[in-house]
Amino acid sequence: MRIEVAFDRTQRPRKQLGALAVDIFGHPFDAPALEAICRKHGIALLEDAAQAIGARLGDRPCGTFGDAATFSFFPTKNLPCFGDGGLITTDRAEVEEVARKLRFHGSRDKQTFELVGYNSRLDALQAAVLLQLLPLLDGWNEARIAVARRYAELGLGEVVTLPPVAEGARHVYHLYACRSDRRNALLAQLGERGIEARAYYAVPLHLQPVFAHLGYREGSLPETEKAGRENLCLPLFTSLDEERQQAVVDAVRAAVTTAA
């Protein structure tokens, strides 16, 4: 496994360097390797677990790596609320204190404002929805894992590269991201066959206009760019039955044959 890291190349002063690791598509990042690097160099480690509630690496659930982690409860996530919502986890008291202030306009008491913050609290209605749905999360995730397993059993891996799962990891498949060097042709032909598929992060962050000032160019992070060119996400949801899944596999096989 290769870890590619992009740094801010500007010389702007900063209090502490930080790394942001993403549990992409519902699979945990390589936490032991990155935690060791961050400890060695005094780098704060933040975990983006927005797509990975219920995922884990060994006996450690996503959201417990690094100094703090964030989750999303947007309606398309594995654990949804009925609007926008999120959660921060941390075992560091100083991080908790700052987070609580930031979510409430930078204040603790509505009177004194210590930070430039946000109005970003989880409202009571969304919290009530999440409390009702949380007991269903494990079952939903197991259903997603079963659908992913069935894709392999139906031979999808013969025509595209299936999502890898690291040893000891529990992948909860927020998205089912395959890879193919003929991705664009497959997307077009699957669309013509009525199979919805999509590419995510086709333009990586280091090539986005907002980060142009960092000085990165195409070829700076070749593995990241290759993943951006090749990934395609196929249908995966808890109620996807074998008949419809077989239709997806048949459509992908036909599209690959046509694109060859």
Residue pairs with C-beta under 8 A, 6 or more apart in sequence:
1 30
1 33
1 166
2 223
3 30
3 33
3 34
4 221
4 223
4 224
5 19
6 205
6 206
6 214
6 216
6 220
6 221
7 214
8 214
9 214
9 215
9 216
10 213
10 214
16 42
16 43
16 44
17 41
17 42
17 43
17 44
18 43
18 44
18 45
18 46
19 34
19 37
19 38
19 43
19 44
19 45
19 46
19 66
20 46
20 48
21 29
21 31
21 34
21 45
21 46
21 47
21 48
21 65
21 66
22 29
22 47
22 48
22 51
23 29
23 47
23 48
23 49
23 50
23 51
23 52
23 55
23 62
24 51
24 177
25 51
25 163
25 171
25 173
25 174
25 175
25 176
25 177
25 200
25 233
26 51
26 52
26 55
26 78
26 144
26 171
26 172
26 173
26 174
26 175
27 52
27 55
27 163
27 164
27 165
27 166
27 169
27 171
27 172
28 52
28 55
28 56
28 57
28 62
28 65
28 166
28 169
28 170
29 47
29 65
30 166
31 47
31 57
31 60
31 65
31 66
34 45
34 66
35 45
35 65
35 66
37 43
38 44
38 45
38 66
44 66
44 67
45 65
45 66
45 67
46 66
46 67
46 68
46 69
46 70
47 62
47 63
47 65
47 66
47 68
47 69
47 70
48 69
48 70
49 55
49 62
49 63
49 69
49 70
49 71
50 70
50 71
50 72
50 77
50 86
51 72
51 77
51 78
51 174
51 175
52 62
52 63
52 172
52 174
53 62
53 63
53 71
53 77
53 78
53 79
53 137
53 172
54 61
54 62
54 78
54 79
54 137
54 138
54 141
54 170
54 172
55 61
55 62
55 141
55 169
55 170
55 171
55 172
56 62
56 169
56 170
57 65
57 166
57 168
57 169
57 170
58 168
58 169
62 69
63 69
63 71
63 89
64 89
64 91
67 90
67 92
67 95
68 88
68 89
68 90
68 92
68 95
68 99
69 88
69 89
69 90
70 86
70 87
70 88
70 89
71 79
71 86
71 87
71 88
71 89
72 85
72 86
73 79
73 80
73 81
73 84
73 85
73 86
73 87
73 126
73 130
74 80
74 81
74 84
74 85
75 81
75 82
75 83
77 174
78 137
78 140
78 141
78 144
78 172
78 174
79 130
79 133
79 134
79 137
79 140
80 133
81 126
81 129
81 130
81 133
82 125
82 126
82 129
83 126
84 126
85 122
85 123
85 126
85 127
85 130
86 122
87 122
88 99
90 96
90 99
98 115
100 108
101 107
101 108
101 114
101 115
101 117
102 115
102 117
102 118
102 120
103 117
103 118
103 120
103 121
104 110
104 117
104 119
104 121
105 113
105 117
105 118
105 119
106 113
106 114
106 115
106 116
106 117
107 113
107 114
107 117
108 114
140 238
141 172
143 238
143 239
144 172
144 173
144 236
144 237
144 238
145 170
145 171
145 172
145 173
147 173
147 176
147 236
147 237
147 238
147 240
147 245
148 163
148 171
148 173
148 176
148 236
150 242
150 245
151 157
151 162
151 176
151 234
151 236
151 245
151 248
151 249
152 162
154 242
154 245
154 246
154 249
155 249
155 253
156 162
156 178
156 234
156 248
156 249
156 252
158 253
159 180
159 252
159 253
159 256
160 178
160 179
160 180
160 186
160 232
160 252
160 256
161 178
161 179
161 180
161 230
162 178
163 171
163 173
163 176
163 177
163 178
165 171
173 236
175 200
175 233
175 236
176 233
176 234
176 235
176 236
177 200
177 231
177 232
177 233
178 231
178 232
178 233
178 234
179 227
179 230
179 231
179 232
180 186
180 230
180 232
180 256
181 229
181 230
182 256
182 259
182 260
183 199
183 229
183 230
183 231
183 232
184 199
185 255
185 258
185 259
186 197
186 232
186 252
186 255
186 256
186 259
187 197
187 198
187 199
187 232
189 254
189 255
189 258
189 259
190 196
190 197
190 251
190 252
190 255
191 197
193 251
193 254
193 255
195 234
195 235
195 247
195 248
195 251
195 252
196 235
197 232
197 233
197 234
197 235
198 232
198 233
199 228
199 231
199 232
199 233
200 231
200 233
201 227
201 228
201 231
202 228
202 229
202 231
203 228
204 221
204 224
204 225
204 227
204 228
205 211
206 214
206 216
206 220
206 221
206 224
207 216
207 217
207 218
207 225
218 225
219 225
234 248
234 252
235 244
235 248
